[in-house]
Amino acid sequence: MGDEYIFSGYCRAQDQSRMVTVETENGTLQADCCYGNCPYEQNCTIAQQIAEIK
């Protein structure tokens, strides 16, 4: 069984605040945002929060 997380913060790609749901299971991570491919990921507070659970 996996874990589910909800993070909130400012999304520069969408230019708005948003909540992101992240699910982890068997070493895989699925986020309902562009985590892993976002051009703004280095400066994204949501991406930083997601990286902490890896």
DOVO-936555 format. One record per residue (C-alpha): y, z, x; residue in three letters; residue number from 1. Coordinates in Angstrom, 1 decimal, padded with zeros to 4 digits. Layout:
N
+--------+--------+--------+--------+-----+
:  north :     up :   east : residu : num :
+--------+--------+--------+--------+-----+
:      Y :      Z :      X :    ALA : NUM :
...
+--------+--------+--------+--------+-----+
END
This chain:
54
+--------+--------+--------+--------+-----+
:  north :     up :   east : residu : num :
+--------+--------+--------+--------+-----+
:  000.0 :  000.0 :  000.0 :    MET :   1 :
:  003.4 : -000.9 :  001.3 :    GLY :   2 :
:  006.8 :  000.8 :  001.2 :    ASP :   3 :
:  010.0 : -000.4 : -000.6 :    GLU :   4 :
:  013.5 :  000.3 :  000.6 :    TYR :   5 :
:  016.9 : -000.5 : -000.9 :    ILE :   6 :
:  019.9 : -000.9 :  001.4 :    PHE :   7 :
:  023.5 : -001.6 :  000.4 :    SER :   8 :
:  026.5 : -002.9 :  002.4 :    GLY :   9 :
:  028.8 : -005.9 :  002.8 :    TYR :  10 :
:  027.2 : -009.3 :  003.1 :    CYS :  11 :
:  029.4 : -011.7 :  005.0 :    ARG :  12 :
:  027.3 : -014.7 :  004.1 :    ALA :  13 :
:  028.0 : -014.1 :  000.4 :    GLN :  14 :
:  031.4 : -012.5 :  001.0 :    ASP :  15 :
:  030.6 : -009.5 : -001.2 :    GLN :  16 :
:  028.9 : -006.1 : -001.4 :    SER :  17 :
:  025.3 : -006.2 : -002.3 :    ARG :  18 :
:  022.0 : -004.3 : -002.5 :    MET :  19 :
:  019.0 : -005.7 : -000.6 :    VAL :  20 :
:  015.4 : -004.8 : -001.5 :    THR :  21 :
:  013.0 : -004.7 :  001.4 :    VAL :  22 :
:  009.2 : -004.4 :  001.1 :    GLU :  23 :
:  006.8 : -003.7 :  004.0 :    THR :  24 :
:  003.1 : -004.1 :  003.9 :    GLU :  25 :
:  000.5 : -004.5 :  006.6 :    ASN :  26 :
:  003.2 : -005.1 :  009.3 :    GLY :  27 :
:  005.0 : -007.7 :  007.3 :    THR :  28 :
:  008.5 : -007.4 :  006.0 :    LEU :  29 :
:  010.1 : -009.2 :  003.1 :    GLN :  30 :
:  013.8 : -008.9 :  002.2 :    ALA :  31 :
:  015.6 : -010.5 : -000.6 :    ASP :  32 :
:  018.3 : -011.8 :  001.7 :    CYS :  33 :
:  018.3 : -014.1 :  004.7 :    CYS :  34 :
:  017.3 : -011.4 :  007.1 :    TYR :  35 :
:  015.9 : -013.1 :  010.2 :    GLY :  36 :
:  017.8 : -016.3 :  009.7 :    ASN :  37 :
:  021.3 : -015.1 :  008.8 :    CYS :  38 :
:  024.1 : -016.4 :  011.2 :    PRO :  39 :
:  025.9 : -013.1 :  010.7 :    TYR :  40 :
:  022.9 : -010.8 :  011.3 :    GLU :  41 :
:  024.3 : -009.3 :  014.6 :    GLN :  42 :
:  027.3 : -007.9 :  012.8 :    ASN :  43 :
:  025.5 : -007.0 :  009.5 :    CYS :  44 :
:  025.2 : -003.4 :  008.5 :    THR :  45 :
:  022.3 : -004.2 :  006.1 :    ILE :  46 :
:  020.4 : -006.0 :  008.9 :    ALA :  47 :
:  020.9 : -003.0 :  011.2 :    GLN :  48 :
:  019.4 : -000.7 :  008.5 :    GLN :  49 :
:  016.5 : -003.1 :  008.1 :    ILE :  50 :
:  015.9 : -003.2 :  011.8 :    ALA :  51 :
:  015.6 :  000.6 :  011.9 :    GLU :  52 :
:  012.5 :  000.5 :  009.7 :    ILE :  53 :
:  010.6 : -002.1 :  011.8 :    LYS :  54 :
+--------+--------+--------+--------+-----+
END
